[in-house]
Amino acid sequence: MDIFVQQIINGLVLGSMYALVALGYTMVYGIISLINFAHGEILMVGAMVSWTVVTLLADSGLPGWALLLISLPCAVVVASALNFIIEKVAYRPLRSAPRLAPLITAMGMSLLLQTLAMIVWKPNPKPFPPLLPTEVFFLWADGPVITITQILILVTTVVVLAALLWLVNKTKLGRAMRATAENPKVASLMGVKPDFVISATFVIGATLAALAGIMWALNYGTVQHSMGFLPGLKAFTAAVFGGIGNLTGAMVGGVMLGLIEAIGAGYLGDLTGGVFGSQYVEIFAFLVLILVLTLRPSGLMGERVADRA
């Protein structure tokens, strides 16, 4: 029982990070029907910028939480600016092109960002310092544990997701986003500026990805230029799993995928008699993707590209 509860905690933490990245995928797809495969690299850039700021201020004498608070807006600003430029330079000219063109461009941007990051930050993995206290809390005596970093990840994710739902459903920008997703031409006739809305969507998605990147670095204690590829691919799987284009579906898909991976890692060896160990846990995300695309292509919660404003 203790092991099961511990894996649930690990799965919720992992799923929270997947959910934040999946929201970026699903928001962009919901408005312009584009899968931004460079989104995982935005997560990487956020983590690397945070590491750079923390490293530069390491001898300042500031406490870890202060370094985290300083590095967070730096990472968000750089990631948002980068995603804004990518949208304007790489995707906007191809909006009227066949679907394959922006898809190939997105894959090319992913490889380009990885290469540039390797040049800027070098290819070797770098340790991310523990900025928060490392003490653990037992849920009960000698039972499963949870760290301060994991608590922060869970609480931050809940707050951010609630704020995003409020933004999309209750604000003027949110109504403009939903109107643009429904019909950009009609929305422009009603006074909405589709280019601004799309750019804002990319900026919001980059903010979530940068936040997830810092969480990833805090949780696993290491960063490198290729760290965003696999989380980005799994977050895309989570978005499809929950229902691409549906914000709630992205959240549910991310959390469920994290739980599936964590529970699979804890019990895969026992279930297969030791043939497969936890190192094979990566297969679960792609098995889920295959099953969803085969049995329910619209995802668990169906596709809802937009509600009428």
C-alpha positions, 0 to 999 in steps of 0.5 A: 500500500505504501508503494502504491500511494508513493507512486500516486504522489510521483504520478501526480507531480509528473502529470502536473508538469505534463499538463502545463506543457500539454496546455500550450499544445492544445491552446495553439491547436485550438486556435490555428490547428497547428501542433507546435513540436518546438514547444518542448524546446521552450520548456528546455529554454526556460529551464536553461535560462533559470539555471543560468541566472541561478548560477550567476547569482550563486555567490550573491548570498541570496537564499534559494527561494529568492534565487528561484523567484528571480530566475522565474520571470527571467525564464518566462520573459526569454521563453515568451519572447522566443515563442513570439518570434517563432510564431511570427517568423516561422508559423505566421507566413504558413497559415494559408499553406497546406497542413504539412508545411507548418508541421515540418517547420515546427519539427525543424524549429525543434531541431534548430532550438536544440542545436542553438541551445547546445552551442550556447550552453554546451552539450553536457548535463548540468546540475540544477542546485536544490533551491528549496529545503530537501527535507521530506514529510511522511504522510504517516509513520514510515509511509510514503513521503513528499518533498517541499519541491513536490508540494510546490509543484502540485500547488503551483500547477493547481493555481496556474490551471485555475488562473488559465481557465479563468482567463479563457472563460471570463476575460476579454482576451479569453473571449477573443481567443474563443472567437478566433478559434471559432472563425478568425475572419468573422472574429476580425469583423467583430473587432478582434485582432486575430494576429494579436490573439494568436501571438498572445496564445503563443506567449501564454503557452511559453509561460506555462512551458517555462514554468514547467521547465523550472519545475522539471529542473527542480524535481530532477536536479539536472538540465541539458539542451535535449531535456525538452524533447521527451517531455514535449512529446509526452505532453503532446501525447497527454493533449491527444489523450485528453482531447486536443483543443480541450483545456480540461482534457489537456489537464486530465490527460497530463495527470492521467499519463503521469499516473500511468507512467508512475504506477507502471514504473513501480509495478512493471518489473513485478508484472513481467517477472523481472523481464522489463524493469522501470527503465522501460516506463517510456513505452507507456506514453506511446502505448497510450497514444497508439490506443487513443488514436486507434480507439478514440481519435478525439480523446477522452473528452472529445475535441472542443476547439472553441465555445461560442463567445 
